[in-house]
Structure formats: structure tokens, C-alpha cells
Amino acid sequence: MADADAAYSWIAAHRSPARAERWYQELFNQIGTLTRHPGRCPLARESDRFPEELRELLHGKRNNKYRILFTMRQDVVIVLYIQHAARAELET
């Protein structure tokens, strides 16, 4: 998960390693919740531009929110991107 690793490195360098570790653990706990009812998450705002339904789960608080963007294929959840919420929308 290169996106998560890059965010971890940024948080460790600009905040603290302990904060980065806590964020990383919480991120993967959030991703783990997708095994139960992933359809509870809303469609991502750019979903209509992709061939598959794109959903998002938000992780974090205030100015530190990250979008976990994923799709569902049958009974499998596939995390496609993890990006800071302030970043531009995905393009096809």
C-alpha cells in the first residue's frame, strides 16, 4: 500500500513518528471494517467517471482526513487509493 506508506512517512517527518504509527494502525483498523458492510460507505464524488462503482471511507479528523477509495468485486473489497482529502479528485 504505497499511498499509506507515503502518508506515514510524511506524518512521521512533519509531526512525529509516534503520531504516524498511531495513524497507520488506525488506518488499517478502518480498512478492516470494510469486511463488514462495505456498502454503508457512500459513492466517491468521482465514481461516475470510472467503470466500476467507487466508494470512499473517511479516516482522520479535521484537516487530517484521508479518503480510502475502494471498489467491490463480488464479495471482495479492493482498496484502490488512500489520499488526503484536500487533494484533487481522481481522474480516469
C-alpha positions as CSV (number, residue, x, y, z in Angstrom):
1,M,0.0,0.0,0.0
2,A,2.3,2.7,-1.3
3,D,-0.2,5.5,-0.6
4,A,-0.4,4.6,3.1
5,D,3.4,4.3,3.3
6,A,3.9,7.7,1.7
7,A,1.4,9.3,4.1
8,Y,3.0,7.6,7.1
9,S,6.4,9.0,6.1
10,W,5.0,12.5,5.7
11,I,3.3,12.4,9.1
12,A,6.5,11.0,10.8
13,A,8.7,13.7,9.2
14,H,6.3,16.6,9.8
15,R,4.5,15.6,13.0
16,S,6.1,12.7,14.9
17,P,7.0,9.1,14.5
18,A,4.6,8.1,17.3
19,R,1.7,10.0,15.7
20,A,2.5,8.4,12.3
21,E,2.4,4.9,13.9
22,R,-0.9,5.6,15.6
23,W,-2.4,7.0,12.4
24,Y,-1.1,3.9,10.4
25,Q,-2.6,1.4,12.9
26,E,-6.0,3.3,12.9
27,L,-6.0,3.5,9.1
28,F,-5.7,-0.3,8.8
29,N,-8.3,-0.8,11.5
30,Q,-10.7,1.4,9.4
31,I,-9.9,-0.6,6.3
32,G,-10.6,-3.8,8.3
33,T,-14.1,-2.6,8.9
34,L,-14.8,-2.8,5.2
35,T,-15.1,-6.6,5.5
36,R,-18.5,-5.9,7.2
37,H,-21.0,-3.9,5.2
38,P,-18.8,-2.0,2.8
39,G,-21.9,-0.8,1.0
40,R,-22.5,1.5,4.0
41,C,-19.9,3.9,2.6
42,P,-21.1,6.5,0.1
43,L,-20.1,6.7,-3.5
44,A,-17.0,8.7,-4.1
45,R,-17.7,12.1,-5.8
46,E,-15.8,10.9,-8.9
47,S,-17.4,7.5,-9.1
48,D,-19.4,8.3,-12.2
49,R,-16.1,8.7,-14.2
50,F,-15.0,5.2,-13.5
51,P,-16.2,1.9,-15.0
52,E,-16.7,0.4,-11.5
53,E,-18.5,1.8,-8.5
54,L,-16.0,3.8,-6.5
55,R,-16.8,4.2,-2.8
56,E,-15.0,6.1,0.0
57,L,-14.4,5.7,3.7
58,L,-13.0,8.8,5.5
59,H,-10.3,8.3,8.1
60,G,-9.0,11.1,10.4
61,K,-10.2,14.4,11.8
62,R,-10.4,18.0,10.8
63,N,-7.6,18.9,8.4
64,N,-6.1,15.5,8.6
65,K,-8.7,13.5,6.8
66,Y,-7.8,10.8,4.3
67,R,-10.0,9.2,1.8
68,I,-9.9,5.4,1.5
69,L,-11.2,4.8,-2.1
70,F,-12.3,1.3,-2.9
71,T,-14.4,-0.9,-5.1
72,M,-16.2,-4.1,-4.5
73,R,-16.0,-7.1,-6.8
74,Q,-18.4,-9.7,-5.8
75,D,-17.6,-10.3,-2.1
76,V,-14.1,-8.8,-2.3
77,V,-13.2,-5.2,-1.3
78,I,-10.3,-3.8,-3.2
79,V,-8.7,-0.6,-1.8
80,L,-7.5,1.4,-4.8
81,Y,-6.2,4.6,-3.3
82,I,-5.6,6.3,0.0
83,Q,-5.3,10.1,-0.4
84,H,-5.5,13.2,1.7
85,A,-9.0,14.7,1.4
86,A,-7.6,18.0,0.3
87,R,-6.1,16.5,-2.9
88,A,-7.8,16.9,-6.2
89,E,-10.3,14.3,-7.4
90,L,-9.1,11.2,-9.2
91,E,-9.1,11.2,-13.0
92,T,-9.7,8.2,-15.2
